[in-house]
């Protein structure tokens, strides 16, 4: 079976923020909402846009926010 898609290049601060939360794959990103990720220090609109594009390509999406 294929391993989960790796995270795209989103910049060092955003990558560190995701790693600190234990998010190491697109599947991990898909378990969070955009708002949750934006609340992390280092994750901004550019990182969210890149992640959204890669999630869509992989047939995934952000978790719906409340």
CHARMM internal coordinates of N, CA and C (Angstrom, degrees):
IC EDIT
DIST 1 N 1 CA 1.4645
DIST 1 CA 1 C 1.5246
ANGL 1 N 1 CA 1 C 111.20
DIST 1 C 2 N 1.3120
ANGL 1 CA 1 C 2 N 115.45
DIHE 1 N 1 CA 1 C 2 N 149.32
DIST 2 N 2 CA 1.4650
ANGL 1 C 2 N 2 CA 119.42
DIHE 1 CA 1 C 2 N 2 CA 178.68
DIST 2 CA 2 C 1.5172
ANGL 2 N 2 CA 2 C 109.61
DIHE 1 C 2 N 2 CA 2 C -70.54
DIST 2 C 3 N 1.3308
ANGL 2 CA 2 C 3 N 115.21
DIHE 2 N 2 CA 2 C 3 N 144.36
DIST 3 N 3 CA 1.4564
ANGL 2 C 3 N 3 CA 118.97
DIHE 2 CA 2 C 3 N 3 CA 174.29
DIST 3 CA 3 C 1.5219
ANGL 3 N 3 CA 3 C 107.80
DIHE 2 C 3 N 3 CA 3 C -77.12
DIST 3 C 4 N 1.3403
ANGL 3 CA 3 C 4 N 117.69
DIHE 3 N 3 CA 3 C 4 N 158.74
DIST 4 N 4 CA 1.4685
ANGL 3 C 4 N 4 CA 118.79
DIHE 3 CA 3 C 4 N 4 CA -179.29
DIST 4 CA 4 C 1.5272
ANGL 4 N 4 CA 4 C 110.19
DIHE 3 C 4 N 4 CA 4 C -62.51
DIST 4 C 5 N 1.3223
ANGL 4 CA 4 C 5 N 117.09
DIHE 4 N 4 CA 4 C 5 N 145.87
DIST 5 N 5 CA 1.4667
ANGL 4 C 5 N 5 CA 119.62
DIHE 4 CA 4 C 5 N 5 CA -179.99
DIST 5 CA 5 C 1.5258
ANGL 5 N 5 CA 5 C 111.07
DIHE 4 C 5 N 5 CA 5 C -57.65
DIST 5 C 6 N 1.3176
ANGL 5 CA 5 C 6 N 114.67
DIHE 5 N 5 CA 5 C 6 N 138.13
DIST 6 N 6 CA 1.4580
ANGL 5 C 6 N 6 CA 119.70
DIHE 5 CA 5 C 6 N 6 CA 178.41
DIST 6 CA 6 C 1.5257
ANGL 6 N 6 CA 6 C 109.79
DIHE 5 C 6 N 6 CA 6 C -72.59
DIST 6 C 7 N 1.3110
ANGL 6 CA 6 C 7 N 115.45
DIHE 6 N 6 CA 6 C 7 N 165.95
DIST 7 N 7 CA 1.4585
ANGL 6 C 7 N 7 CA 119.81
DIHE 6 CA 6 C 7 N 7 CA 177.51
DIST 7 CA 7 C 1.5155
ANGL 7 N 7 CA 7 C 110.33
DIHE 6 C 7 N 7 CA 7 C -72.15
DIST 7 C 8 N 1.3367
ANGL 7 CA 7 C 8 N 117.24
DIHE 7 N 7 CA 7 C 8 N 141.45
DIST 8 N 8 CA 1.4668
ANGL 7 C 8 N 8 CA 120.26
DIHE 7 CA 7 C 8 N 8 CA 176.03
DIST 8 CA 8 C 1.5262
ANGL 8 N 8 CA 8 C 110.22
DIHE 7 C 8 N 8 CA 8 C -74.95
DIST 8 C 9 N 1.3190
ANGL 8 CA 8 C 9 N 115.62
DIHE 8 N 8 CA 8 C 9 N 171.11
DIST 9 N 9 CA 1.4667
ANGL 8 C 9 N 9 CA 120.72
DIHE 8 CA 8 C 9 N 9 CA 176.29
DIST 9 CA 9 C 1.5245
ANGL 9 N 9 CA 9 C 108.90
DIHE 8 C 9 N 9 CA 9 C -72.75
DIST 9 C 10 N 1.3304
ANGL 9 CA 9 C 10 N 116.20
DIHE 9 N 9 CA 9 C 10 N 111.54
DIST 10 N 10 CA 1.4698
ANGL 9 C 10 N 10 CA 120.50
DIHE 9 CA 9 C 10 N 10 CA -177.80
DIST 10 CA 10 C 1.5215
ANGL 10 N 10 CA 10 C 111.63
DIHE 9 C 10 N 10 CA 10 C -121.88
DIST 10 C 11 N 1.3222
ANGL 10 CA 10 C 11 N 116.42
DIHE 10 N 10 CA 10 C 11 N 8.80
DIST 11 N 11 CA 1.4605
ANGL 10 C 11 N 11 CA 119.65
DIHE 10 CA 10 C 11 N 11 CA -178.42
DIST 11 CA 11 C 1.5173
ANGL 11 N 11 CA 11 C 110.73
DIHE 10 C 11 N 11 CA 11 C 99.67
DIST 11 C 12 N 1.3194
ANGL 11 CA 11 C 12 N 115.67
DIHE 11 N 11 CA 11 C 12 N 146.59
DIST 12 N 12 CA 1.4654
ANGL 11 C 12 N 12 CA 121.07
DIHE 11 CA 11 C 12 N 12 CA -175.09
DIST 12 CA 12 C 1.5284
ANGL 12 N 12 CA 12 C 113.95
DIHE 11 C 12 N 12 CA 12 C -60.57
DIST 12 C 13 N 1.3453
ANGL 12 CA 12 C 13 N 119.33
DIHE 12 N 12 CA 12 C 13 N -46.77
DIST 13 N 13 CA 1.4785
ANGL 12 C 13 N 13 CA 118.09
DIHE 12 CA 12 C 13 N 13 CA -178.67
DIST 13 CA 13 C 1.5259
ANGL 13 N 13 CA 13 C 112.56
DIHE 12 C 13 N 13 CA 13 C -60.06
DIST 13 C 14 N 1.3350
ANGL 13 CA 13 C 14 N 116.40
DIHE 13 N 13 CA 13 C 14 N -43.99
DIST 14 N 14 CA 1.4611
ANGL 13 C 14 N 14 CA 120.11
DIHE 13 CA 13 C 14 N 14 CA -179.84
DIST 14 CA 14 C 1.5229
ANGL 14 N 14 CA 14 C 110.76
DIHE 13 C 14 N 14 CA 14 C -67.35
DIST 14 C 15 N 1.3281
ANGL 14 CA 14 C 15 N 116.69
DIHE 14 N 14 CA 14 C 15 N -40.26
DIST 15 N 15 CA 1.4636
ANGL 14 C 15 N 15 CA 120.06
DIHE 14 CA 14 C 15 N 15 CA 178.54
DIST 15 CA 15 C 1.5264
ANGL 15 N 15 CA 15 C 110.99
DIHE 14 C 15 N 15 CA 15 C -62.28
DIST 15 C 16 N 1.3254
ANGL 15 CA 15 C 16 N 116.45
DIHE 15 N 15 CA 15 C 16 N -42.34
DIST 16 N 16 CA 1.4738
ANGL 15 C 16 N 16 CA 120.20
DIHE 15 CA 15 C 16 N 16 CA 178.13
DIST 16 CA 16 C 1.5255
ANGL 16 N 16 CA 16 C 110.91
DIHE 15 C 16 N 16 CA 16 C -64.26
DIST 16 C 17 N 1.3281
ANGL 16 CA 16 C 17 N 116.42
DIHE 16 N 16 CA 16 C 17 N -39.85
DIST 17 N 17 CA 1.4653
ANGL 16 C 17 N 17 CA 120.52
DIHE 16 CA 16 C 17 N 17 CA -179.54
DIST 17 CA 17 C 1.5267
ANGL 17 N 17 CA 17 C 110.30
DIHE 16 C 17 N 17 CA 17 C -62.82
DIST 17 C 18 N 1.3224
ANGL 17 CA 17 C 18 N 116.69
DIHE 17 N 17 CA 17 C 18 N -43.85
DIST 18 N 18 CA 1.4638
ANGL 17 C 18 N 18 CA 119.94
DIHE 17 CA 17 C 18 N 18 CA 179.26
DIST 18 CA 18 C 1.5239
ANGL 18 N 18 CA 18 C 110.11
DIHE 17 C 18 N 18 CA 18 C -66.01
DIST 18 C 19 N 1.3277
ANGL 18 CA 18 C 19 N 117.27
DIHE 18 N 18 CA 18 C 19 N -44.17
DIST 19 N 19 CA 1.4656
ANGL 18 C 19 N 19 CA 120.84
DIHE 18 CA 18 C 19 N 19 CA -179.65
DIST 19 CA 19 C 1.5206
ANGL 19 N 19 CA 19 C 110.89
DIHE 18 C 19 N 19 CA 19 C -60.28
DIST 19 C 20 N 1.3371
ANGL 19 CA 19 C 20 N 116.47
DIHE 19 N 19 CA 19 C 20 N -38.33
DIST 20 N 20 CA 1.4648
ANGL 19 C 20 N 20 CA 120.65
DIHE 19 CA 19 C 20 N 20 CA -179.92
DIST 20 CA 20 C 1.5270
ANGL 20 N 20 CA 20 C 111.20
DIHE 19 C 20 N 20 CA 20 C -64.14
DIST 20 C 21 N 1.3389
ANGL 20 CA 20 C 21 N 116.35
DIHE 20 N 20 CA 20 C 21 N -26.04
DIST 21 N 21 CA 1.4630
ANGL 20 C 21 N 21 CA 121.39
DIHE 20 CA 20 C 21 N 21 CA 178.36
DIST 21 CA 21 C 1.5315
ANGL 21 N 21 CA 21 C 111.35
DIHE 20 C 21 N 21 CA 21 C -91.74
DIST 21 C 22 N 1.3299
ANGL 21 CA 21 C 22 N 117.10
DIHE 21 N 21 CA 21 C 22 N 1.81
DIST 22 N 22 CA 1.4587
ANGL 21 C 22 N 22 CA 121.00
DIHE 21 CA 21 C 22 N 22 CA -179.20
DIST 22 CA 22 C 1.5145
ANGL 22 N 22 CA 22 C 113.71
DIHE 21 C 22 N 22 CA 22 C 79.44
DIST 22 C 23 N 1.3371
ANGL 22 CA 22 C 23 N 116.47
DIHE 22 N 22 CA 22 C 23 N 17.14
DIST 23 N 23 CA 1.4646
ANGL 22 C 23 N 23 CA 121.05
DIHE 22 CA 22 C 23 N 23 CA -179.61
DIST 23 CA 23 C 1.5303
ANGL 23 N 23 CA 23 C 107.38
DIHE 22 C 23 N 23 CA 23 C -93.94
DIST 23 C 24 N 1.3267
ANGL 23 CA 23 C 24 N 116.47
DIHE 23 N 23 CA 23 C 24 N 110.07
DIST 24 N 24 CA 1.4635
ANGL 23 C 24 N 24 CA 120.38
DIHE 23 CA 23 C 24 N 24 CA -174.56
DIST 24 CA 24 C 1.5293
ANGL 24 N 24 CA 24 C 112.86
DIHE 23 C 24 N 24 CA 24 C -124.46
DIST 24 C 25 N 1.3357
ANGL 24 CA 24 C 25 N 117.43
DIHE 24 N 24 CA 24 C 25 N 3.93
DIST 25 N 25 CA 1.4614
ANGL 24 C 25 N 25 CA 120.87
DIHE 24 CA 24 C 25 N 25 CA 179.74
DIST 25 CA 25 C 1.5237
ANGL 25 N 25 CA 25 C 109.32
DIHE 24 C 25 N 25 CA 25 C -148.11
DIST 25 C 26 N 1.3212
ANGL 25 CA 25 C 26 N 115.42
DIHE 25 N 25 CA 25 C 26 N 166.56
DIST 26 N 26 CA 1.4682
ANGL 25 C 26 N 26 CA 119.25
DIHE 25 CA 25 C 26 N 26 CA 176.51
DIST 26 CA 26 C 1.5164
ANGL 26 N 26 CA 26 C 110.98
DIHE 25 C 26 N 26 CA 26 C -62.46
DIST 26 C 27 N 1.3301
ANGL 26 CA 26 C 27 N 117.01
DIHE 26 N 26 CA 26 C 27 N -32.48
DIST 27 N 27 CA 1.4627
ANGL 26 C 27 N 27 CA 119.43
DIHE 26 CA 26 C 27 N 27 CA 177.32
DIST 27 CA 27 C 1.5310
ANGL 27 N 27 CA 27 C 110.10
DIHE 26 C 27 N 27 CA 27 C -61.60
DIST 27 C 28 N 1.3189
ANGL 27 CA 27 C 28 N 116.28
DIHE 27 N 27 CA 27 C 28 N -37.47
DIST 28 N 28 CA 1.4587
ANGL 27 C 28 N 28 CA 120.59
DIHE 27 CA 27 C 28 N 28 CA 176.89
DIST 28 CA 28 C 1.5121
ANGL 28 N 28 CA 28 C 111.84
DIHE 27 C 28 N 28 CA 28 C -66.48
DIST 28 C 29 N 1.3288
ANGL 28 CA 28 C 29 N 115.76
DIHE 28 N 28 CA 28 C 29 N -39.33
DIST 29 N 29 CA 1.4704
ANGL 28 C 29 N 29 CA 120.37
DIHE 28 CA 28 C 29 N 29 CA 177.52
DIST 29 CA 29 C 1.5249
ANGL 29 N 29 CA 29 C 109.63
DIHE 28 C 29 N 29 CA 29 C -62.32
DIST 29 C 30 N 1.3347
ANGL 29 CA 29 C 30 N 116.47
DIHE 29 N 29 CA 29 C 30 N -40.05
DIST 30 N 30 CA 1.4653
ANGL 29 C 30 N 30 CA 121.18
DIHE 29 CA 29 C 30 N 30 CA -176.54
DIST 30 CA 30 C 1.5307
ANGL 30 N 30 CA 30 C 112.08
DIHE 29 C 30 N 30 CA 30 C -66.99
DIST 30 C 31 N 1.3341
ANGL 30 CA 30 C 31 N 117.55
DIHE 30 N 30 CA 30 C 31 N -14.82
DIST 31 N 31 CA 1.4651
ANGL 30 C 31 N 31 CA 120.46
DIHE 30 CA 30 C 31 N 31 CA 178.27
DIST 31 CA 31 C 1.5273
ANGL 31 N 31 CA 31 C 111.78
DIHE 30 C 31 N 31 CA 31 C -82.69
DIST 31 C 32 N 1.3234
ANGL 31 CA 31 C 32 N 117.32
DIHE 31 N 31 CA 31 C 32 N -4.86
DIST 32 N 32 CA 1.4647
ANGL 31 C 32 N 32 CA 121.91
DIHE 31 CA 31 C 32 N 32 CA -178.60
DIST 32 CA 32 C 1.5196
ANGL 32 N 32 CA 32 C 110.05
DIHE 31 C 32 N 32 CA 32 C -117.55
DIST 32 C 33 N 1.3270
ANGL 32 CA 32 C 33 N 115.93
DIHE 32 N 32 CA 32 C 33 N 156.54
DIST 33 N 33 CA 1.4623
ANGL 32 C 33 N 33 CA 120.56
DIHE 32 CA 32 C 33 N 33 CA 174.76
DIST 33 CA 33 C 1.5274
ANGL 33 N 33 CA 33 C 108.86
DIHE 32 C 33 N 33 CA 33 C -88.25
DIST 33 C 34 N 1.3202
ANGL 33 CA 33 C 34 N 115.64
DIHE 33 N 33 CA 33 C 34 N 162.48
DIST 34 N 34 CA 1.4672
ANGL 33 C 34 N 34 CA 119.52
DIHE 33 CA 33 C 34 N 34 CA 176.66
DIST 34 CA 34 C 1.5198
ANGL 34 N 34 CA 34 C 110.34
DIHE 33 C 34 N 34 CA 34 C -57.09
DIST 34 C 35 N 1.3345
ANGL 34 CA 34 C 35 N 117.19
DIHE 34 N 34 CA 34 C 35 N -42.12
DIST 35 N 35 CA 1.4646
ANGL 34 C 35 N 35 CA 121.34
DIHE 34 CA 34 C 35 N 35 CA -177.94
DIST 35 CA 35 C 1.5287
ANGL 35 N 35 CA 35 C 111.15
DIHE 34 C 35 N 35 CA 35 C -61.94
DIST 35 C 36 N 1.3397
ANGL 35 CA 35 C 36 N 116.04
DIHE 35 N 35 CA 35 C 36 N -41.02
DIST 36 N 36 CA 1.4675
ANGL 35 C 36 N 36 CA 119.82
DIHE 35 CA 35 C 36 N 36 CA 178.95
DIST 36 CA 36 C 1.5274
ANGL 36 N 36 CA 36 C 110.39
DIHE 35 C 36 N 36 CA 36 C -61.99
DIST 36 C 37 N 1.3217
ANGL 36 CA 36 C 37 N 116.24
DIHE 36 N 36 CA 36 C 37 N -43.32
DIST 37 N 37 CA 1.4639
ANGL 36 C 37 N 37 CA 119.81
DIHE 36 CA 36 C 37 N 37 CA -178.49
DIST 37 CA 37 C 1.5191
ANGL 37 N 37 CA 37 C 111.32
DIHE 36 C 37 N 37 CA 37 C -70.06
DIST 37 C 38 N 1.3219
ANGL 37 CA 37 C 38 N 117.29
DIHE 37 N 37 CA 37 C 38 N -40.58
DIST 38 N 38 CA 1.4680
ANGL 37 C 38 N 38 CA 120.31
DIHE 37 CA 37 C 38 N 38 CA 178.72
DIST 38 CA 38 C 1.5204
ANGL 38 N 38 CA 38 C 111.69
DIHE 37 C 38 N 38 CA 38 C -63.76
DIST 38 C 39 N 1.3213
ANGL 38 CA 38 C 39 N 117.24
DIHE 38 N 38 CA 38 C 39 N -25.38
DIST 39 N 39 CA 1.4614
ANGL 38 C 39 N 39 CA 120.73
DIHE 38 CA 38 C 39 N 39 CA 179.53
DIST 39 CA 39 C 1.5307
ANGL 39 N 39 CA 39 C 112.07
DIHE 38 C 39 N 39 CA 39 C -72.88
DIST 39 C 40 N 1.3350
ANGL 39 CA 39 C 40 N 116.84
DIHE 39 N 39 CA 39 C 40 N -15.50
DIST 40 N 40 CA 1.4625
ANGL 39 C 40 N 40 CA 120.24
DIHE 39 CA 39 C 40 N 40 CA 179.71
DIST 40 CA 40 C 1.5215
ANGL 40 N 40 CA 40 C 109.64
DIHE 39 C 40 N 40 CA 40 C -76.85
DIST 40 C 41 N 1.3179
ANGL 40 CA 40 C 41 N 116.62
DIHE 40 N 40 CA 40 C 41 N 135.08
DIST 41 N 41 CA 1.4660
ANGL 40 C 41 N 41 CA 120.97
DIHE 40 CA 40 C 41 N 41 CA 178.72
DIST 41 CA 41 C 1.5203
ANGL 41 N 41 CA 41 C 108.54
DIHE 40 C 41 N 41 CA 41 C -63.92
DIST 41 C 42 N 1.3236
ANGL 41 CA 41 C 42 N 116.37
DIHE 41 N 41 CA 41 C 42 N 123.53
DIST 42 N 42 CA 1.4618
ANGL 41 C 42 N 42 CA 121.19
DIHE 41 CA 41 C 42 N 42 CA 179.26
DIST 42 CA 42 C 1.5142
ANGL 42 N 42 CA 42 C 113.79
DIHE 41 C 42 N 42 CA 42 C 106.61
DIST 42 C 43 N 1.3300
ANGL 42 CA 42 C 43 N 116.75
DIHE 42 N 42 CA 42 C 43 N -15.72
DIST 43 N 43 CA 1.4687
ANGL 42 C 43 N 43 CA 120.23
DIHE 42 CA 42 C 43 N 43 CA 179.17
DIST 43 CA 43 C 1.5205
ANGL 43 N 43 CA 43 C 108.55
DIHE 42 C 43 N 43 CA 43 C -99.81
DIST 43 C 44 N 1.3248
ANGL 43 CA 43 C 44 N 116.13
DIHE 43 N 43 CA 43 C 44 N 119.95
DIST 44 N 44 CA 1.4527
ANGL 43 C 44 N 44 CA 121.02
DIHE 43 CA 43 C 44 N 44 CA -178.74
DIST 44 CA 44 C 1.5149
ANGL 44 N 44 CA 44 C 112.07
DIHE 43 C 44 N 44 CA 44 C -123.79
DIST 44 C 45 N 1.3267
ANGL 44 CA 44 C 45 N 116.02
DIHE 44 N 44 CA 44 C 45 N -174.76
DIST 45 N 45 CA 1.4668
ANGL 44 C 45 N 45 CA 120.82
DIHE 44 CA 44 C 45 N 45 CA -177.78
DIST 45 CA 45 C 1.5275
ANGL 45 N 45 CA 45 C 113.95
DIHE 44 C 45 N 45 CA 45 C -57.22
DIST 45 C 46 N 1.3368
ANGL 45 CA 45 C 46 N 117.39
DIHE 45 N 45 CA 45 C 46 N -36.41
DIST 46 N 46 CA 1.4677
ANGL 45 C 46 N 46 CA 119.68
DIHE 45 CA 45 C 46 N 46 CA -179.82
DIST 46 CA 46 C 1.5238
ANGL 46 N 46 CA 46 C 110.53
DIHE 45 C 46 N 46 CA 46 C -64.02
DIST 46 C 47 N 1.3299
ANGL 46 CA 46 C 47 N 116.47
DIHE 46 N 46 CA 46 C 47 N -45.20
DIST 47 N 47 CA 1.4711
ANGL 46 C 47 N 47 CA 119.99
DIHE 46 CA 46 C 47 N 47 CA 179.17
DIST 47 CA 47 C 1.5235
ANGL 47 N 47 CA 47 C 110.36
DIHE 46 C 47 N 47 CA 47 C -62.56
DIST 47 C 48 N 1.3290
ANGL 47 CA 47 C 48 N 116.90
DIHE 47 N 47 CA 47 C 48 N -41.76
DIST 48 N 48 CA 1.4666
ANGL 47 C 48 N 48 CA 120.81
DIHE 47 CA 47 C 48 N 48 CA 179.03
DIST 48 CA 48 C 1.5249
ANGL 48 N 48 CA 48 C 110.35
DIHE 47 C 48 N 48 CA 48 C -61.32
DIST 48 C 49 N 1.3320
ANGL 48 CA 48 C 49 N 117.03
DIHE 48 N 48 CA 48 C 49 N -43.04
DIST 49 N 49 CA 1.4700
ANGL 48 C 49 N 49 CA 120.89
DIHE 48 CA 48 C 49 N 49 CA -179.96
DIST 49 CA 49 C 1.5318
ANGL 49 N 49 CA 49 C 110.44
DIHE 48 C 49 N 49 CA 49 C -61.19
DIST 49 C 50 N 1.3188
ANGL 49 CA 49 C 50 N 117.04
DIHE 49 N 49 CA 49 C 50 N -46.24
DIST 50 N 50 CA 1.4696
ANGL 49 C 50 N 50 CA 121.19
DIHE 49 CA 49 C 50 N 50 CA -179.83
DIST 50 CA 50 C 1.5259
ANGL 50 N 50 CA 50 C 109.94
DIHE 49 C 50 N 50 CA 50 C -63.46
DIST 50 C 51 N 1.3269
ANGL 50 CA 50 C 51 N 116.12
DIHE 50 N 50 CA 50 C 51 N -45.20
DIST 51 N 51 CA 1.4644
ANGL 50 C 51 N 51 CA 119.53
DIHE 50 CA 50 C 51 N 51 CA 179.58
DIST 51 CA 51 C 1.5259
ANGL 51 N 51 CA 51 C 110.99
DIHE 50 C 51 N 51 CA 51 C -62.28
DIST 51 C 52 N 1.3456
ANGL 51 CA 51 C 52 N 117.12
DIHE 51 N 51 CA 51 C 52 N -41.39
DIST 52 N 52 CA 1.4676
ANGL 51 C 52 N 52 CA 120.57
DIHE 51 CA 51 C 52 N 52 CA 179.89
DIST 52 CA 52 C 1.5294
ANGL 52 N 52 CA 52 C 110.01
DIHE 51 C 52 N 52 CA 52 C -59.96
DIST 52 C 53 N 1.3390
ANGL 52 CA 52 C 53 N 116.87
DIHE 52 N 52 CA 52 C 53 N -44.62
DIST 53 N 53 CA 1.4683
ANGL 52 C 53 N 53 CA 120.63
DIHE 52 CA 52 C 53 N 53 CA -179.77
DIST 53 CA 53 C 1.5280
ANGL 53 N 53 CA 53 C 110.81
DIHE 52 C 53 N 53 CA 53 C -60.41
DIST 53 C 54 N 1.3299
ANGL 53 CA 53 C 54 N 116.73
DIHE 53 N 53 CA 53 C 54 N -44.08
DIST 54 N 54 CA 1.4624
ANGL 53 C 54 N 54 CA 120.05
DIHE 53 CA 53 C 54 N 54 CA -178.56
DIST 54 CA 54 C 1.5299
ANGL 54 N 54 CA 54 C 111.77
DIHE 53 C 54 N 54 CA 54 C -71.46
DIST 54 C 55 N 1.3247
ANGL 54 CA 54 C 55 N 117.39
DIHE 54 N 54 CA 54 C 55 N -36.29
DIST 55 N 55 CA 1.4589
ANGL 54 C 55 N 55 CA 120.25
DIHE 54 CA 54 C 55 N 55 CA 175.61
DIST 55 CA 55 C 1.5185
ANGL 55 N 55 CA 55 C 110.57
DIHE 54 C 55 N 55 CA 55 C -61.10
DIST 55 C 56 N 1.3357
ANGL 55 CA 55 C 56 N 116.18
DIHE 55 N 55 CA 55 C 56 N -45.36
DIST 56 N 56 CA 1.4610
ANGL 55 C 56 N 56 CA 121.05
DIHE 55 CA 55 C 56 N 56 CA -179.31
DIST 56 CA 56 C 1.5256
ANGL 56 N 56 CA 56 C 110.67
DIHE 55 C 56 N 56 CA 56 C -60.43
DIST 56 C 57 N 1.3280
ANGL 56 CA 56 C 57 N 115.75
DIHE 56 N 56 CA 56 C 57 N -44.58
DIST 57 N 57 CA 1.4642
ANGL 56 C 57 N 57 CA 120.89
DIHE 56 CA 56 C 57 N 57 CA 179.10
DIST 57 CA 57 C 1.5249
ANGL 57 N 57 CA 57 C 110.94
DIHE 56 C 57 N 57 CA 57 C -60.27
DIST 57 C 58 N 1.3315
ANGL 57 CA 57 C 58 N 116.37
DIHE 57 N 57 CA 57 C 58 N -35.49
DIST 58 N 58 CA 1.4605
ANGL 57 C 58 N 58 CA 121.39
DIHE 57 CA 57 C 58 N 58 CA -178.48
DIST 58 CA 58 C 1.5314
ANGL 58 N 58 CA 58 C 112.60
DIHE 57 C 58 N 58 CA 58 C -86.74
DIST 58 C 59 N 1.3467
ANGL 58 CA 58 C 59 N 116.87
DIHE 58 N 58 CA 58 C 59 N 1.76
DIST 59 N 59 CA 1.4534
ANGL 58 C 59 N 59 CA 120.39
DIHE 58 CA 58 C 59 N 59 CA -179.83
DIST 59 CA 59 C 1.5223
ANGL 59 N 59 CA 59 C 112.97
DIHE 58 C 59 N 59 CA 59 C 76.69
DIST 59 C 60 N 1.3323
ANGL 59 CA 59 C 60 N 116.18
DIHE 59 N 59 CA 59 C 60 N 23.79
DIST 60 N 60 CA 1.4629
ANGL 59 C 60 N 60 CA 122.22
DIHE 59 CA 59 C 60 N 60 CA -179.86
DIST 60 CA 60 C 1.5229
ANGL 60 N 60 CA 60 C 109.52
DIHE 59 C 60 N 60 CA 60 C -116.57
DIST 60 C 61 N 1.3247
ANGL 60 CA 60 C 61 N 116.13
DIHE 60 N 60 CA 60 C 61 N 175.19
DIST 61 N 61 CA 1.4677
ANGL 60 C 61 N 61 CA 120.41
DIHE 60 CA 60 C 61 N 61 CA 174.54
DIST 61 CA 61 C 1.5165
ANGL 61 N 61 CA 61 C 108.59
DIHE 60 C 61 N 61 CA 61 C -155.50
DIST 61 C 62 N 1.3214
ANGL 61 CA 61 C 62 N 115.42
DIHE 61 N 61 CA 61 C 62 N 165.05
DIST 62 N 62 CA 1.4675
ANGL 61 C 62 N 62 CA 119.73
DIHE 61 CA 61 C 62 N 62 CA 174.80
DIST 62 CA 62 C 1.5289
ANGL 62 N 62 CA 62 C 108.33
DIHE 61 C 62 N 62 CA 62 C -64.17
DIST 62 C 63 N 1.3299
ANGL 62 CA 62 C 63 N 116.03
DIHE 62 N 62 CA 62 C 63 N 151.66
DIST 63 N 63 CA 1.4565
ANGL 62 C 63 N 63 CA 120.43
DIHE 62 CA 62 C 63 N 63 CA 173.39
DIST 63 CA 63 C 1.5230
ANGL 63 N 63 CA 63 C 107.94
DIHE 62 C 63 N 63 CA 63 C -66.30
DIST 63 C 64 N 1.3141
ANGL 63 CA 63 C 64 N 116.69
DIHE 63 N 63 CA 63 C 64 N 142.96
DIST 64 N 64 CA 1.4636
ANGL 63 C 64 N 64 CA 119.81
DIHE 63 CA 63 C 64 N 64 CA 178.37
DIST 64 CA 64 C 1.5217
ANGL 64 N 64 CA 64 C 109.60
DIHE 63 C 64 N 64 CA 64 C -65.65
DIST 64 C 65 N 1.3229
ANGL 64 CA 64 C 65 N 116.18
DIHE 64 N 64 CA 64 C 65 N 133.98
DIST 65 N 65 CA 1.4523
ANGL 64 C 65 N 65 CA 120.38
DIHE 64 CA 64 C 65 N 65 CA 177.33
DIST 65 CA 65 C 1.5109
ANGL 65 N 65 CA 65 C 111.11
DIHE 64 C 65 N 65 CA 65 C -78.05
DIST 65 C 66 N 1.3059
ANGL 65 CA 65 C 66 N 115.99
DIHE 65 N 65 CA 65 C 66 N 163.94
DIST 66 N 66 CA 1.4687
ANGL 65 C 66 N 66 CA 119.80
DIHE 65 CA 65 C 66 N 66 CA 179.88
DIST 66 CA 66 C 1.5177
ANGL 66 N 66 CA 66 C 110.87
DIHE 65 C 66 N 66 CA 66 C -85.16
END
COOR INIT
IC SEED 1 N 1 CA 1 C
IC BUILD
